[in-house]
């Protein structure tokens, strides 16, 4: 009994030390810097997608872009080379932060169904941003996997086709679709809630500034939730009809919105929401402090 007690005590001690080390890594100055840069880069990417889509809605040019297309557009600016290196580091930082949120749960989402769904969403986000980082690196180095507009839809369809070729494929694609729909609906719900965002606390912000950043965050999060929900719905249709061509990325979803009745208005509202989300995300990197 004494031996078992000692083993149990040793295991608990190791567990506590592991949690302490994990918290230290999460709150380290390096991780916080990467996290902040990640939020800024995420905001920049979504902001570009939104601006380009809004131009299309107004009929004054623009393009219906996915995140890779937005990065390509950033690379064409006068300081494109330097911007791309900053974007690459930010994407890696945000991917790492997403994995930390999923595994170590520093935001205390817990293990209830809602918390698990959010943490699964963080894990998917981490994977997607790491793939986006690889594509950005390819764009910088001129590699074959370089970022280009429309890549997200093409990659989604290729992956969906590969999975659907298996006997169990429709179920896997269907489950992925349900996860996307669930995460999207959860974001829409969060955007509509009055208390909105609890993971950040403001500092050096007036009450009026806090009100504006909350409004931008709520509108932007709800708009991004609409996009994610539609991505999930198209993925579900691909599984149901066993047709990978029905799967779409962000650019495909925006194109589908444009082709609906009053499509220019629908696209314009969602585009403004993505711009708002971009501004909010960038502000989060500069002005908000993560709650411990």
matplotlib code that plots the C-alpha trace (Angstrom):
import matplotlib.pyplot as plt

x = [0.0, 2.8, 4.5, 1.2, 0.8, 4.3, 3.8, 0.5, 2.1, 5.0, 2.6, 0.6, 3.8, 4.9, 1.4, 1.6, 5.1, 3.9, 1.0, 3.4, 5.8, 2.9, 1.6, 5.1, 5.5, 2.1, 2.8, 6.5, 7.5, 8.4, 5.1, 3.2, 5.1, 4.4, 0.7, 0.4, 2.0, -0.2, -3.4, -2.1, -1.3, -4.6, -6.3, -4.3, -5.3, -9.0, -8.9, -7.5, -10.1, -12.8, -11.6, -11.2, -14.6, -16.2, -14.8, -16.4, -19.7, -19.5, -18.5, -15.2, -12.7, -11.3, -11.3, -13.0, -9.9, -9.1, -6.3, -3.6, -4.9, -4.8, -1.2, -0.3, -1.9, 0.2, 3.3, 2.6, 2.8, 5.9, 7.2, 6.0, 9.1, 9.5, 5.7, 5.8, 8.5, 6.5, 3.3, 5.2, 6.4, 2.9, 1.3, 3.7, 3.0, -0.8, -0.6, 1.4, -1.0, -3.9, -2.3, -1.6, -5.2, -6.4, -4.1, -3.2, -6.5, -5.1, -8.5, -10.2, -12.8, -13.1, -14.3, -18.0, -19.4, -19.1, -15.6, -14.5, -16.0, -14.1, -10.8, -11.3, -11.8, -8.5, -6.8, -8.2, -7.2, -3.7, -3.4, -4.8, -2.5, 0.5, -0.4, -0.8, 2.6, 4.1, 2.4, 3.7, 7.2, 6.8, 5.8, 8.9, 11.3, 9.5, 8.7, 6.1, 3.7, 3.6, 0.4, -2.0, -5.6, -8.2, -5.8, -8.0, -11.0, -8.7, -7.0, -10.4, -11.8, -8.6, -8.6, -12.4, -12.0, -9.2, -11.3, -14.5, -12.7, -12.7, -15.7, -15.8, -15.0, -18.6, -18.8, -15.4, -16.3, -19.7, -18.2, -15.8, -18.7, -20.6, -17.5, -17.2, -20.9, -20.8, -17.7, -19.4, -22.7, -20.8, -18.9, -22.2, -23.7, -20.6, -20.9, -24.5, -23.9, -23.8, -20.8, -19.0, -15.3, -14.0, -10.5, -9.2, -9.1, -8.4, -5.7, -5.0, -8.4, -11.2, -14.7, -15.6, -12.7, -13.7, -17.2, -16.0, -13.6, -16.4, -18.7, -16.1, -15.4, -19.0, -19.9, -16.7, -16.9, -20.6, -19.6, -16.7, -19.1, -21.4, -18.5, -17.4, -21.0, -21.3, -18.0, -19.4, -22.7, -20.9, -18.7, -21.8, -23.3, -20.1, -20.4, -24.1, -23.9, -20.4, -19.3, -16.0, -16.6, -19.3, -16.7, -15.6, -13.1, -13.6, -13.3, -15.9, -18.3, -18.0, -18.6, -21.7, -23.0, -22.5, -24.6, -27.6, -30.6, -29.4, -25.9, -24.0, -25.7, -25.1, -21.5, -21.1, -22.3, -20.2, -17.2, -17.6, -17.8, -14.5, -12.9, -14.3, -12.9, -9.6, -9.4, -10.5, -7.9, -5.2, -6.3, -6.2, -2.6, -1.8, -4.2, -5.6, -4.1, -4.8, -6.6, -4.6]
y = [0.0, 2.4, 1.7, 2.4, 5.6, 6.7, 5.9, 7.8, 10.8, 10.7, 10.6, 13.5, 15.5, 14.9, 15.9, 19.1, 19.9, 19.2, 21.6, 24.2, 23.8, 24.0, 27.2, 28.6, 27.9, 29.4, 32.6, 33.1, 36.4, 34.6, 32.8, 36.0, 37.9, 35.1, 35.1, 38.8, 38.8, 35.9, 37.8, 40.8, 38.6, 36.8, 40.2, 41.4, 38.3, 38.5, 42.3, 41.9, 39.2, 41.5, 44.5, 42.6, 41.0, 44.4, 45.8, 43.0, 43.7, 47.4, 46.4, 48.3, 45.5, 43.4, 39.6, 36.8, 35.5, 32.9, 33.3, 32.2, 34.8, 37.5, 36.6, 36.8, 40.2, 41.3, 40.1, 42.4, 45.5, 47.8, 46.2, 42.7, 40.8, 42.1, 41.7, 38.1, 37.2, 38.9, 37.1, 33.7, 34.2, 35.4, 32.3, 30.0, 31.8, 31.6, 27.9, 27.2, 29.2, 27.3, 24.0, 25.3, 26.4, 23.0, 20.8, 22.8, 24.7, 28.0, 29.7, 27.1, 25.9, 22.6, 19.2, 19.7, 19.4, 23.2, 23.3, 20.2, 21.7, 24.9, 23.1, 20.9, 24.1, 25.4, 22.2, 22.5, 26.1, 25.3, 22.7, 25.1, 28.0, 25.7, 24.6, 28.3, 29.0, 26.3, 27.9, 31.3, 29.9, 28.4, 31.8, 33.4, 30.8, 30.2, 26.6, 24.4, 24.7, 28.5, 30.3, 31.2, 32.3, 29.5, 27.1, 26.5, 25.3, 23.2, 21.6, 21.0, 19.3, 17.2, 16.1, 15.4, 13.3, 11.3, 10.6, 9.9, 7.2, 5.1, 3.1, 5.1, 8.4, 9.9, 9.5, 11.1, 14.0, 14.3, 14.5, 17.2, 19.1, 18.9, 20.2, 23.1, 23.9, 23.6, 25.9, 28.4, 28.4, 28.8, 31.9, 33.4, 32.8, 34.3, 37.4, 37.9, 37.5, 40.7, 39.6, 38.5, 37.9, 36.7, 35.6, 39.1, 42.0, 45.6, 47.9, 51.5, 51.6, 54.2, 52.9, 54.3, 52.5, 49.3, 49.7, 50.0, 47.1, 44.9, 46.0, 45.2, 41.8, 40.8, 41.8, 40.3, 37.0, 36.6, 37.2, 34.7, 32.3, 32.6, 31.8, 28.8, 27.5, 27.7, 25.9, 23.1, 23.0, 22.6, 19.9, 18.1, 18.3, 16.8, 13.9, 13.4, 13.4, 11.8, 14.7, 16.4, 19.3, 20.6, 21.3, 24.9, 27.1, 30.7, 32.0, 29.4, 30.4, 34.1, 33.3, 31.3, 34.3, 36.6, 34.3, 34.4, 36.8, 40.1, 38.5, 41.8, 42.9, 39.6, 39.6, 43.3, 42.6, 39.5, 41.4, 44.3, 41.7, 40.1, 43.6, 44.2, 40.8, 41.7, 45.0, 43.3, 40.6, 43.1, 45.2, 42.1, 41.7, 45.3, 46.4, 43.4, 41.2, 37.5, 36.5, 34.1]
z = [0.0, 0.9, -2.5, -4.3, -2.4, -3.2, -6.9, -6.9, -5.1, -7.6, -10.6, -9.2, -8.6, -12.2, -13.4, -11.5, -12.7, -16.3, -15.9, -14.4, -17.3, -19.8, -18.2, -18.3, -22.0, -22.7, -20.9, -21.9, -23.5, -26.8, -27.0, -26.2, -28.9, -31.5, -30.4, -30.8, -34.2, -35.2, -34.4, -36.4, -39.4, -39.2, -39.1, -42.1, -44.1, -43.4, -43.9, -47.4, -48.2, -47.1, -48.9, -52.2, -51.8, -51.0, -54.2, -56.1, -54.4, -55.5, -59.0, -58.9, -59.3, -56.5, -56.4, -54.4, -52.6, -50.1, -47.5, -49.9, -52.5, -49.8, -49.1, -52.8, -52.9, -49.9, -51.6, -54.6, -52.4, -52.5, -49.4, -50.4, -49.6, -46.1, -45.5, -46.6, -44.1, -41.3, -42.5, -42.4, -38.8, -37.8, -39.4, -37.6, -34.3, -34.7, -35.6, -32.5, -30.4, -31.8, -30.9, -27.4, -27.0, -28.2, -26.1, -23.0, -22.8, -21.4, -22.1, -19.8, -22.4, -20.5, -21.6, -22.0, -25.5, -26.2, -24.9, -26.9, -30.0, -29.6, -28.8, -31.9, -33.9, -32.5, -33.6, -37.1, -37.2, -36.2, -39.0, -41.6, -40.5, -40.6, -44.2, -45.0, -43.6, -45.9, -48.9, -47.9, -47.6, -51.1, -52.3, -50.8, -52.1, -55.5, -54.5, -56.2, -53.2, -53.5, -52.3, -55.0, -55.2, -55.4, -53.8, -50.8, -52.9, -55.0, -52.0, -50.3, -53.3, -53.8, -50.2, -50.3, -53.4, -51.9, -48.7, -50.6, -52.6, -49.5, -48.3, -45.0, -46.8, -46.8, -43.1, -42.4, -44.8, -43.2, -39.7, -40.8, -42.3, -39.0, -37.1, -39.5, -39.2, -35.4, -35.2, -37.6, -35.7, -32.4, -33.8, -35.0, -31.5, -29.9, -32.1, -31.1, -27.3, -25.3, -23.2, -26.5, -25.9, -22.5, -23.5, -23.7, -21.3, -22.5, -21.2, -22.2, -23.8, -23.0, -22.6, -26.0, -27.6, -25.8, -27.2, -30.8, -30.6, -29.1, -31.9, -34.6, -32.9, -32.7, -36.2, -37.6, -35.6, -36.7, -40.4, -40.2, -38.6, -41.6, -43.9, -41.8, -41.7, -45.4, -45.9, -43.7, -45.6, -49.0, -47.5, -46.2, -49.7, -51.1, -48.7, -49.3, -53.1, -53.1, -55.3, -54.2, -56.7, -54.3, -51.6, -51.4, -49.7, -48.6, -52.1, -53.3, -50.6, -51.4, -55.1, -54.1, -52.1, -55.1, -57.3, -54.9, -55.3, -54.0, -54.1, -54.3, -51.0, -49.3, -50.4, -49.3, -45.8, -45.3, -46.8, -44.4, -41.6, -42.7, -42.7, -39.2, -38.1, -39.6, -37.7, -34.5, -34.8, -35.5, -32.5, -30.4, -31.1, -30.1, -27.5, -25.6, -23.0, -22.6, -19.4, -17.3]

ax = plt.figure().add_subplot(projection="3d")
ax.plot(x, y, z, "-o")
ax.set_aspect("equal")
plt.show()
